[in-house]
Amino acid sequence: MDFYSCFDGQGEIIARCQTDQDINVLKKMGRPIAEVRHMKNEEAVVCSLTGSPSDFNMDY
C-alpha cells in the first residue's frame, strides 16, 4: 500500500493521501499542494495503524 505526503509552498505538510485520486480531489478543493512525496515504508506503517490517511485531512 502506498501513501503520499502533500506539502505547501513553505514545505509544511498539509495532507496525507493514499491515491492519486485523493490528491486530485484536494487540489480541486483549492488546497495549495506544491509538492507530493512518496512516504517511506516506516512512515506508511503509522498511517495504516492509525486509520485512513484521510483522517489527517481536516477538510476532506
N, C-alpha and C positions, 0 to 999 in steps of 0.2 A: 504494500500500500504506500503510495506517495503522498507527501504533504508539502505544502509550499508556504513560505512566509512572504508577506507583501509589505513593502516599505514605502514611506512617503519621500518627498524630495529632501528632507533633512536626515534621512536614514533611520527614522523611528518606525518600529513595527506597528502596522495598523490592522493587520488581519492575518489569520492562518487559514489556508484553504486546502481542500483535498483534490479538487479537479480544476481543469482549465475553465469549465463552465462556471464554477464558483467565482473565480477571478473575474470573468467577464461580467457576471451579474453585479459584482461590487463596482466595477468600472462604470457600468451603465447607471448605477445608483449615484455616481458622482464622487466616489472615493478617490483621492489623489494618489493612485498607485503609480509610483515612479520606477520601482524595481521589484521583481519577483525572484526569490531564491528557493531552490530545492532544499528541503530540510535534510539534515544528516539523519541517519538511522536512529541514533540515540535521542535526537530531538523528536522525531516522529513517534517513538515509543511513548513519550509523555502524552502526546495528543491522543493516541489510541487508548491509553489507560484512563485519561480524564474525560473522555467523551468525544463528541464530534468537534472537528476544528471550527465549525460554525458557531460553537458555544463561545468562542473567543471574539467573534464578530458581533459587536454590540448592536449594530443596526441591520443585521442580516436575518 
